[in-house]
Amino acid sequence: MYAIIKVGGKQTKVEEGKYIKTEKLEGEKGDKVEITEILAINKDGEMTVGKPFVEGAKIIGKIIEQGRESKVTVFKYKPKIDYRRKTGHRQSYTKVLVEEIQIPSE
């Protein structure tokens, strides 16, 4: 069984017992997190698609790690006019262990 969720403006495929790396979520290491924006659920080959979300479905997970990615260097340059700008960016992330996919009873 797997589900397609929307978190951090991106769509991600999740399965029970797997880890996902998402945009930063509120909470500390070890906290439970609940994601309710489920776009689709596939259970035993039967697909349930939401309009836009599946009613009553949710993902229960546990925050494993809060961290920051490695630095990305942004360098802007225009020749002949002495224009150079160098900046960097480190994106924050949250690593989540998907413990349970709850589907609505029909």
N, CA, C and O atoms as a GROMACS GRO file, in nm:
protein
  424
    1MET      N    1   0.085  -0.118   0.000
    1MET     CA    2   0.000   0.000   0.000
    1MET      C    3   0.089   0.123   0.000
    1MET      O    4   0.189   0.130   0.072
    2TYR      N    5   0.052   0.221  -0.083
    2TYR     CA    6   0.124   0.347  -0.084
    2TYR      C    7   0.026   0.461  -0.104
    2TYR      O    8  -0.090   0.440  -0.141
    3ALA      N    9   0.074   0.582  -0.078
    3ALA     CA   10  -0.010   0.701  -0.092
    3ALA      C   11   0.071   0.812  -0.158
    3ALA      O   12   0.194   0.815  -0.146
    4ILE      N   13   0.002   0.901  -0.227
    4ILE     CA   14   0.062   1.021  -0.283
    4ILE      C   15   0.016   1.137  -0.196
    4ILE      O   16  -0.104   1.162  -0.183
    5ILE      N   17   0.113   1.209  -0.136
    5ILE     CA   18   0.078   1.319  -0.047
    5ILE      C   19   0.132   1.450  -0.101
    5ILE      O   20   0.221   1.453  -0.186
    6LYS      N   21   0.075   1.559  -0.051
    6LYS     CA   22   0.123   1.693  -0.084
    6LYS      C   23   0.176   1.754   0.044
    6LYS      O   24   0.101   1.774   0.140
    7VAL      N   25   0.306   1.782   0.046
    7VAL     CA   26   0.368   1.843   0.163
    7VAL      C   27   0.480   1.934   0.114
    7VAL      O   28   0.562   1.895   0.032
    8GLY      N   29   0.482   2.056   0.166
    8GLY     CA   30   0.584   2.151   0.127
    8GLY      C   31   0.573   2.196  -0.017
    8GLY      O   32   0.674   2.234  -0.077
    9GLY      N   33   0.452   2.193  -0.074
    9GLY     CA   34   0.432   2.235  -0.212
    9GLY      C   35   0.474   2.131  -0.314
    9GLY      O   36   0.472   2.159  -0.434
   10LYS      N   37   0.512   2.012  -0.269
   10LYS     CA   38   0.555   1.906  -0.360
   10LYS      C   39   0.473   1.781  -0.335
   10LYS      O   40   0.421   1.760  -0.226
   11GLN      N   41   0.463   1.697  -0.438
   11GLN     CA   42   0.393   1.570  -0.425
   11GLN      C   43   0.496   1.459  -0.405
   11GLN      O   44   0.598   1.454  -0.474
   12THR      N   45   0.467   1.369  -0.309
   12THR     CA   46   0.562   1.265  -0.273
   12THR      C   47   0.488   1.132  -0.257
   12THR      O   48   0.378   1.127  -0.202
   13LYS      N   49   0.550   1.025  -0.305
   13LYS     CA   50   0.496   0.891  -0.285
   13LYS      C   51   0.551   0.837  -0.153
   13LYS      O   52   0.672   0.839  -0.132
   14VAL      N   53   0.463   0.788  -0.064
   14VAL     CA   54   0.505   0.735   0.065
   14VAL      C   55   0.452   0.594   0.085
   14VAL      O   56   0.345   0.558   0.036
   15GLU      N   57   0.530   0.514   0.160
   15GLU     CA   58   0.489   0.379   0.198
   15GLU      C   59   0.515   0.362   0.347
   15GLU      O   60   0.601   0.430   0.403
   16GLU      N   61   0.442   0.273   0.411
   16GLU     CA   62   0.462   0.248   0.553
   16GLU      C   63   0.600   0.191   0.576
   16GLU      O   64   0.647   0.104   0.502
   17GLY      N   65   0.667   0.241   0.682
   17GLY     CA   66   0.800   0.192   0.716
   17GLY      C   67   0.913   0.258   0.641
   17GLY      O   68   1.030   0.228   0.667
   18LYS      N   69   0.883   0.348   0.546
   18LYS     CA   70   0.987   0.416   0.467
   18LYS      C   71   1.009   0.557   0.522
   18LYS      O   72   0.925   0.612   0.593
   19TYR      N   73   1.124   0.614   0.486
   19TYR     CA   74   1.159   0.750   0.524
   19TYR      C   75   1.131   0.845   0.408
   19TYR      O   76   1.148   0.808   0.292
   20ILE      N   77   1.088   0.968   0.441
   20ILE     CA   78   1.074   1.072   0.340
   20ILE      C   79   1.146   1.197   0.390
   20ILE      O   80   1.155   1.221   0.511
   21LYS      N   81   1.197   1.273   0.297
   21LYS     CA   82   1.267   1.399   0.328
   21LYS      C   83   1.183   1.510   0.267
   21LYS      O   84   1.166   1.516   0.145
   22THR      N   85   1.130   1.598   0.352
   22THR     CA   86   1.038   1.702   0.306
   22THR      C   87   1.091   1.840   0.344
   22THR      O   88   1.193   1.854   0.411
   23GLU      N   89   1.018   1.941   0.301
   23GLU     CA   90   1.046   2.076   0.347
   23GLU      C   91   1.030   2.077   0.499
   23GLU      O   92   0.967   1.988   0.555
   24LYS      N   93   1.085   2.176   0.564
   24LYS     CA   94   1.084   2.182   0.710
   24LYS      C   95   0.941   2.182   0.765
   24LYS      O   96   0.856   2.261   0.723
   25LEU      N   97   0.917   2.090   0.859
   25LEU     CA   98   0.789   2.082   0.930
   25LEU      C   99   0.811   2.125   1.075
   25LEU      O  100   0.921   2.112   1.129
   26GLU      N  101   0.706   2.176   1.138
   26GLU     CA  102   0.714   2.217   1.278
   26GLU      C  103   0.727   2.093   1.366
   26GLU      O  104   0.662   1.991   1.340
   27GLY      N  105   0.809   2.101   1.469
   27GLY     CA  106   0.823   1.993   1.564
   27GLY      C  107   0.968   1.961   1.592
   27GLY      O  108   1.059   2.006   1.521
   28GLU      N  109   0.988   1.884   1.698
   28GLU     CA  110   1.122   1.844   1.740
   28GLU      C  111   1.144   1.698   1.705
   28GLU      O  112   1.051   1.627   1.666
   29LYS      N  113   1.268   1.653   1.718
   29LYS     CA  114   1.303   1.514   1.693
   29LYS      C  115   1.224   1.424   1.788
   29LYS      O  116   1.222   1.447   1.908
   30GLY      N  117   1.158   1.322   1.732
   30GLY     CA  118   1.079   1.230   1.812
   30GLY      C  119   0.931   1.263   1.817
   30GLY      O  120   0.850   1.181   1.860
   31ASP      N  121   0.892   1.383   1.773
   31ASP     CA  122   0.751   1.423   1.773
   31ASP      C  123   0.673   1.349   1.665
   31ASP      O  124   0.728   1.311   1.561
   32LYS      N  125   0.544   1.330   1.690
   32LYS     CA  126   0.454   1.272   1.590
   32LYS      C  127   0.408   1.383   1.497
   32LYS      O  128   0.391   1.497   1.539
   33VAL      N  129   0.390   1.348   1.370
   33VAL     CA  130   0.341   1.444   1.272
   33VAL      C  131   0.225   1.377   1.196
   33VAL      O  132   0.228   1.257   1.169
   34GLU      N  133   0.125   1.457   1.164
   34GLU     CA  134   0.007   1.406   1.096
   34GLU      C  135  -0.012   1.485   0.966
   34GLU      O  136  -0.022   1.608   0.968
   35ILE      N  137  -0.016   1.416   0.854
   35ILE     CA  138  -0.034   1.479   0.723
   35ILE      C  139  -0.170   1.439   0.670
   35ILE      O  140  -0.200   1.320   0.657
   36THR      N  141  -0.254   1.539   0.639
   36THR     CA  142  -0.390   1.510   0.596
   36THR      C  143  -0.414   1.540   0.448
   36THR      O  144  -0.522   1.509   0.396
   37GLU      N  145  -0.317   1.598   0.380
   37GLU     CA  146  -0.334   1.630   0.238
   37GLU      C  147  -0.292   1.509   0.154
   37GLU      O  148  -0.182   1.506   0.099
   38ILE      N  149  -0.381   1.410   0.145
   38ILE     CA  150  -0.356   1.287   0.071
   38ILE      C  151  -0.426   1.299  -0.064
   38ILE      O  152  -0.548   1.316  -0.070
   39LEU      N  153  -0.349   1.292  -0.172
   39LEU     CA  154  -0.405   1.306  -0.307
   39LEU      C  155  -0.460   1.174  -0.359
   39LEU      O  156  -0.564   1.173  -0.426
   40ALA      N  157  -0.392   1.063  -0.330
   40ALA     CA  158  -0.436   0.932  -0.380
   40ALA      C  159  -0.381   0.823  -0.290
   40ALA      O  160  -0.276   0.838  -0.227
   41ILE      N  161  -0.454   0.711  -0.284
   41ILE     CA  162  -0.412   0.594  -0.206
   41ILE      C  163  -0.429   0.471  -0.295
   41ILE      O  164  -0.532   0.454  -0.360
   42ASN      N  165  -0.326   0.386  -0.296
   42ASN     CA  166  -0.332   0.260  -0.370
   42ASN      C  167  -0.321   0.147  -0.269
   42ASN      O  168  -0.218   0.131  -0.203
   43LYS      N  169  -0.429   0.068  -0.258
   43LYS     CA  170  -0.428  -0.047  -0.166
   43LYS      C  171  -0.466  -0.171  -0.245
   43LYS      O  172  -0.576  -0.181  -0.298
   44ASP      N  173  -0.373  -0.266  -0.252
   44ASP     CA  174  -0.392  -0.392  -0.324
   44ASP      C  175  -0.436  -0.370  -0.469
   44ASP      O  176  -0.522  -0.442  -0.519
   45GLY      N  177  -0.378  -0.272  -0.535
   45GLY     CA  178  -0.408  -0.246  -0.676
   45GLY      C  179  -0.533  -0.163  -0.698
   45GLY      O  180  -0.563  -0.127  -0.812
   46GLU      N  181  -0.605  -0.130  -0.592
   46GLU     CA  182  -0.725  -0.048  -0.604
   46GLU      C  183  -0.690   0.096  -0.570
   46GLU      O  184  -0.648   0.126  -0.458
   47MET      N  185  -0.708   0.186  -0.667
   47MET     CA  186  -0.667   0.325  -0.652
   47MET      C  187  -0.786   0.410  -0.607
   47MET      O  188  -0.895   0.402  -0.664
   48THR      N  189  -0.763   0.493  -0.504
   48THR     CA  190  -0.862   0.588  -0.456
   48THR      C  191  -0.803   0.727  -0.477
   48THR      O  192  -0.699   0.760  -0.421
   49VAL      N  193  -0.870   0.808  -0.558
   49VAL     CA  194  -0.821   0.941  -0.591
   49VAL      C  195  -0.912   1.044  -0.527
   49VAL      O  196  -1.035   1.033  -0.536
   50GLY      N  197  -0.854   1.146  -0.462
   50GLY     CA  198  -0.932   1.249  -0.396
   50GLY      C  199  -0.971   1.361  -0.490
   50GLY      O  200  -0.920   1.372  -0.602
   51LYS      N  201  -1.062   1.445  -0.442
   51LYS     CA  202  -1.111   1.560  -0.520
   51LYS      C  203  -1.107   1.684  -0.434
   51LYS      O  204  -1.215   1.722  -0.389
   52PRO      N  205  -1.001   1.752  -0.407
   52PRO     CA  206  -0.862   1.722  -0.442
   52PRO      C  207  -0.793   1.628  -0.343
   52PRO      O  208  -0.691   1.568  -0.377
   53PHE      N  209  -0.848   1.613  -0.221
   53PHE     CA  210  -0.786   1.524  -0.122
   53PHE      C  211  -0.882   1.412  -0.086
   53PHE      O  212  -1.003   1.428  -0.098
   54VAL      N  213  -0.827   1.298  -0.042
   54VAL     CA  214  -0.908   1.185   0.002
   54VAL      C  215  -0.964   1.219   0.140
   54VAL      O  216  -0.888   1.246   0.233
   55GLU      N  217  -1.096   1.218   0.153
   55GLU     CA  218  -1.162   1.254   0.278
   55GLU      C  219  -1.134   1.149   0.386
   55GLU      O  220  -1.148   1.029   0.363
   56GLY      N  221  -1.093   1.196   0.503
   56GLY     CA  222  -1.073   1.109   0.618
   56GLY      C  223  -0.941   1.034   0.621
   56GLY      O  224  -0.912   0.965   0.720
   57ALA      N  225  -0.860   1.045   0.518
   57ALA     CA  226  -0.731   0.974   0.515
   57ALA      C  227  -0.623   1.061   0.578
   57ALA      O  228  -0.627   1.184   0.568
   58LYS      N  229  -0.527   0.996   0.642
   58LYS     CA  230  -0.415   1.070   0.698
   58LYS      C  231  -0.294   0.980   0.712
   58LYS      O  232  -0.304   0.857   0.718
   59ILE      N  233  -0.179   1.045   0.719
   59ILE     CA  234  -0.051   0.976   0.737
   59ILE      C  235   0.000   1.010   0.877
   59ILE      O  236   0.006   1.127   0.915
   60ILE      N  237   0.036   0.908   0.952
   60ILE     CA  238   0.095   0.927   1.084
   60ILE      C  239   0.244   0.897   1.070
   60ILE      O  240   0.283   0.790   1.023
   61GLY      N  241   0.327   0.993   1.112
   61GLY     CA  242   0.471   0.975   1.101
   61GLY      C  243   0.543   1.024   1.225
   61GLY      O  244   0.481   1.081   1.316
   62LYS      N  245   0.673   1.002   1.229
   62LYS     CA  246   0.756   1.042   1.341
   62LYS      C  247   0.876   1.117   1.286
   62LYS      O  248   0.942   1.070   1.194
   63ILE      N  249   0.905   1.234   1.343
   63ILE     CA  250   1.019   1.314   1.298
   63ILE      C  251   1.147   1.246   1.346
   63ILE      O  252   1.166   1.225   1.466
   64ILE      N  253   1.234   1.213   1.252
   64ILE     CA  254   1.360   1.147   1.281
   64ILE      C  255   1.473   1.250   1.291
   64ILE      O  256   1.563   1.237   1.374
   65GLU      N  257   1.467   1.352   1.205
   65GLU     CA  258   1.578   1.447   1.200
   65GLU      C  259   1.530   1.580   1.144
   65GLU      O  260   1.450   1.585   1.051
   66GLN      N  261   1.581   1.689   1.201
   66GLN     CA  262   1.565   1.823   1.147
   66GLN      C  263   1.705   1.867   1.105
   66GLN      O  264   1.799   1.857   1.184
   67GLY      N  265   1.720   1.914   0.984
   67GLY     CA  266   1.855   1.950   0.940
   67GLY      C  267   1.854   2.048   0.825
   67GLY      O  268   1.751   2.103   0.788
   68ARG      N  269   1.974   2.070   0.770
   68ARG     CA  270   1.990   2.159   0.657
   68ARG      C  271   2.076   2.090   0.552
   68ARG      O  272   2.173   2.021   0.584
   69GLU      N  273   2.039   2.109   0.427
   69GLU     CA  274   2.114   2.052   0.315
   69GLU      C  275   2.250   2.119   0.304
   69GLU      O  276   2.277   2.218   0.371
   70SER      N  277   2.334   2.064   0.218
   70SER     CA  278   2.464   2.126   0.193
   70SER      C  279   2.444   2.255   0.113
   70SER      O  280   2.342   2.274   0.048
   71LYS      N  281   2.543   2.342   0.120
   71LYS     CA  282   2.531   2.476   0.062
   71LYS      C  283   2.530   2.470  -0.091
   71LYS      O  284   2.606   2.397  -0.153
   72VAL      N  285   2.441   2.551  -0.149
   72VAL     CA  286   2.435   2.571  -0.293
   72VAL      C  287   2.485   2.712  -0.320
   72VAL      O  288   2.434   2.808  -0.262
   73THR      N  289   2.585   2.726  -0.407
   73THR     CA  290   2.641   2.856  -0.438
   73THR      C  291   2.569   2.916  -0.557
   73THR      O  292   2.551   2.850  -0.660
   74VAL      N  293   2.526   3.041  -0.543
   74VAL     CA  294   2.459   3.114  -0.651
   74VAL      C  295   2.553   3.226  -0.693
   74VAL      O  296   2.586   3.314  -0.613
   75PHE      N  297   2.596   3.223  -0.818
   75PHE     CA  298   2.690   3.323  -0.867
   75PHE      C  299   2.633   3.389  -0.991
   75PHE      O  300   2.606   3.322  -1.091
   76LYS      N  301   2.613   3.520  -0.985
   76LYS     CA  302   2.562   3.598  -1.098
   76LYS      C  303   2.678   3.677  -1.157
   76LYS      O  304   2.757   3.737  -1.083
   77TYR      N  305   2.687   3.678  -1.289
   77TYR     CA  306   2.801   3.742  -1.354
   77TYR      C  307   2.756   3.798  -1.489
   77TYR      O  308   2.689   3.730  -1.566
   78LYS      N  309   2.794   3.921  -1.515
   78LYS     CA  310   2.771   3.981  -1.647
   78LYS      C  311   2.906   4.034  -1.696
   78LYS      O  312   2.968   4.118  -1.631
   79PRO      N  313   2.951   3.986  -1.810
   79PRO     CA  314   3.082   4.027  -1.858
   79PRO      C  315   3.086   4.174  -1.900
   79PRO      O  316   2.985   4.231  -1.941
   80LYS      N  317   3.202   4.232  -1.890
   80LYS     CA  318   3.234   4.367  -1.938
   80LYS      C  319   3.173   4.481  -1.858
   80LYS      O  320   3.205   4.597  -1.885
   81ILE      N  321   3.086   4.452  -1.761
   81ILE     CA  322   3.028   4.564  -1.685
   81ILE      C  323   3.057   4.555  -1.535
   81ILE      O  324   2.994   4.624  -1.455
   82ASP      N  325   3.151   4.470  -1.498
   82ASP     CA  326   3.194   4.459  -1.359
   82ASP      C  327   3.078   4.428  -1.264
   82ASP      O  328   3.063   4.492  -1.160
   83TYR      N  329   2.997   4.329  -1.300
   83TYR     CA  330   2.884   4.287  -1.216
   83TYR      C  331   2.906   4.144  -1.171
   83TYR      O  332   2.905   4.051  -1.253
   84ARG      N  333   2.927   4.125  -1.043
   84ARG     CA  334   2.943   3.992  -0.985
   84ARG      C  335   2.872   3.988  -0.850
   84ARG      O  336   2.891   4.077  -0.766
   85ARG      N  337   2.789   3.886  -0.830
   85ARG     CA  338   2.720   3.867  -0.702
   85ARG      C  339   2.733   3.720  -0.664
   85ARG      O  340   2.698   3.632  -0.742
   86LYS      N  341   2.783   3.694  -0.544
   86LYS     CA  342   2.797   3.557  -0.498
   86LYS      C  343   2.720   3.543  -0.367
   86LYS      O  344   2.747   3.613  -0.270
   87THR      N  345   2.624   3.452  -0.365
   87THR     CA  346   2.548   3.423  -0.245
   87THR      C  347   2.538   3.271  -0.230
   87THR      O  348   2.574   3.197  -0.321
   88GLY      N  349   2.489   3.227  -0.118
   88GLY     CA  350   2.471   3.085  -0.094
   88GLY      C  351   2.335   3.060  -0.031
   88GLY      O  352   2.269   3.151   0.017
   89HIS      N  353   2.294   2.933  -0.033
   89HIS     CA  354   2.164   2.897   0.022
   89HIS      C  355   2.173   2.756   0.080
   89HIS      O  356   2.230   2.666   0.019
   90ARG      N  357   2.117   2.739   0.200
   90ARG     CA  358   2.106   2.606   0.261
   90ARG      C  359   1.959   2.582   0.294
   90ARG      O  360   1.902   2.653   0.377
   91GLN      N  361   1.899   2.483   0.230
   91GLN     CA  362   1.757   2.453   0.248
   91GLN      C  363   1.737   2.368   0.373
   91GLN      O  364   1.809   2.270   0.394
   92SER      N  365   1.641   2.405   0.456
   92SER     CA  366   1.606   2.325   0.574
   92SER      C  367   1.519   2.208   0.532
   92SER      O  368   1.440   2.219   0.438
   93TYR      N  369   1.532   2.095   0.602
   93TYR     CA  370   1.451   1.978   0.571
   93TYR      C  371   1.412   1.906   0.700
   93TYR      O  372   1.469   1.929   0.806
   94THR      N  373   1.313   1.817   0.686
   94THR     CA  374   1.271   1.730   0.795
   94THR      C  375   1.267   1.588   0.741
   94THR      O  376   1.207   1.563   0.636
   95LYS      N  377   1.330   1.495   0.811
   95LYS     CA  378   1.326   1.354   0.774
   95LYS      C  379   1.219   1.287   0.860
   95LYS      O  380   1.223   1.296   0.983
   96VAL      N  381   1.123   1.220   0.795
   96VAL     CA  382   1.008   1.163   0.864
   96VAL      C  383   0.999   1.014   0.834
   96VAL      O  384   1.014   0.971   0.719
   97LEU      N  385   0.974   0.935   0.938
   97LEU     CA  386   0.946   0.792   0.922
   97LEU      C  387   0.795   0.776   0.914
   97LEU      O  388   0.723   0.814   1.006
   98VAL      N  389   0.746   0.719   0.804
   98VAL     CA  390   0.602   0.697   0.786
   98VAL      C  391   0.565   0.572   0.863
   98VAL      O  392   0.606   0.462   0.827
   99GLU      N  393   0.487   0.588   0.969
   99GLU     CA  394   0.451   0.475   1.053
   99GLU      C  395   0.320   0.409   1.009
   99GLU      O  396   0.306   0.286   1.016
  100GLU      N  397   0.224   0.490   0.965
  100GLU     CA  398   0.092   0.434   0.933
  100GLU      C  399   0.020   0.519   0.830
  100GLU      O  400   0.025   0.642   0.834
  101ILE      N  401  -0.047   0.451   0.736
  101ILE     CA  402  -0.136   0.518   0.641
  101ILE      C  403  -0.277   0.479   0.681
  101ILE      O  404  -0.315   0.363   0.668
  102GLN      N  405  -0.354   0.577   0.728
  102GLN     CA  406  -0.492   0.550   0.771
  102GLN      C  407  -0.586   0.588   0.658
  102GLN      O  408  -0.582   0.699   0.606
  103ILE      N  409  -0.671   0.492   0.620
  103ILE     CA  410  -0.768   0.517   0.514
  103ILE      C  411  -0.907   0.518   0.576
  103ILE      O  412  -0.932   0.451   0.676
  104PRO      N  413  -0.998   0.596   0.516
  104PRO     CA  414  -1.134   0.602   0.572
  104PRO      C  415  -1.208   0.470   0.553
  104PRO      O  416  -1.193   0.403   0.450
  105SER      N  417  -1.288   0.434   0.651
  105SER     CA  418  -1.368   0.312   0.638
  105SER      C  419  -1.487   0.343   0.549
  105SER      O  420  -1.549   0.449   0.559
  106GLU      N  421  -1.518   0.249   0.461
  106GLU     CA  422  -1.623   0.275   0.361
  106GLU      C  423  -1.753   0.213   0.398
  106GLU      O  424  -1.851   0.225   0.324
   0.00000   0.00000   0.00000
